[in-house]
C-alpha cells in the first residue's frame, strides 16, 4: 500500500467533494463583488510581507479567489470559458482519483506555493500556476482529449500541455526568485502524484526501444552465410544457398561451394581419426 493510500484511509473522511466547483463559485462571487465595487481586489491579493509586517493573514487564502481577467466583454467571456474548462477538468480528476486525492493535489500545490513564497517576501503571489496544474494533470491522464481552440480548431490537449510546460520553463529561467518558486511548487506536486508513472513509462519505453532494436537487428542479420566465402542472402539475394548434409553442424554454402568444399568434421570424430 502506497503512502497516498495510507493517507487516504486515515483522512479520507475529511475530503470535500466538488472542490473545483466551490472554487469557481468563490471566484465568480469575488469577481462580481469587485465589478460592483463592493470589494477592493488589492485587499485580497497576497505578498508575504503584507502578512509578516501587516498581520493581514487572510491574504494567504483570498488570493485564491482572485481572477486575473483582461478588461472588456471579451475578458468576461474568456473568464467564464476558463471556469467551465477548470470545472470539467477538476471534476474529471476527482472522478479518477476520488475527492480526497484531488483535494490533496490542490492543497499541496497551495501549501507549497504559500510556504515557498516567504523566501521572496516582497513578491506578489498569483494562483495562476496552482490552477494551471489541474490542466497539466488532466492533460497527462488524457493526452488525446480534444479542445476547441478559439471555439473552432480541435487540438489535442497534449500539445497545449507541451506549450504550457515550455512557457513555464521560459518563465522559470527568465523570472526572478519569487516567480521561480511559484512555478516550482505545483511542479513538485505534479511529480509527487505522477513521478512513479513517469518513471514507469520511461522504463517501458526503453524496453520497447530495445525490443524494436533487436527486431531491426534480426531483420538486418543475414539468414544464410556461406561457410567458405562469406557471401550472404543479403549481399547476394539472387543466390540459392543450401546446407550440406555431410558436414557437421548447420553449414551453409553458396552455389559455387555447395559441391566444392571440404566437409566440416565434428571434433570428436576428428579426434578418433
Buried (B, 14 or more C-beta within 10 A) or exposed (E): EEEBEEEBEEEBEEBEEBBBBEBBBEBBEBBEBBEEEEBEBEEBBBBBBBBEEEEBEEBBEBBBBBBEBEEEEEEBEEBBEBBEBBBEBBBBBBEEBBBBBBBBBBEBBBEBBBEBBEEBBEBBBBBEBBBBBBBBBBBBBBEEBEBEEEEEEEBBBBEBBEEBBEEBEEBBEEBEEBBBBBBBBBBBBBEBBBEEEEEEEEEEEEEEEEEEEEEEEEEEEBEBBBBBEEBBBEEBEEBEBBEBEEBBEEBBBBBEBBEEBEEBBEEEEEEEE
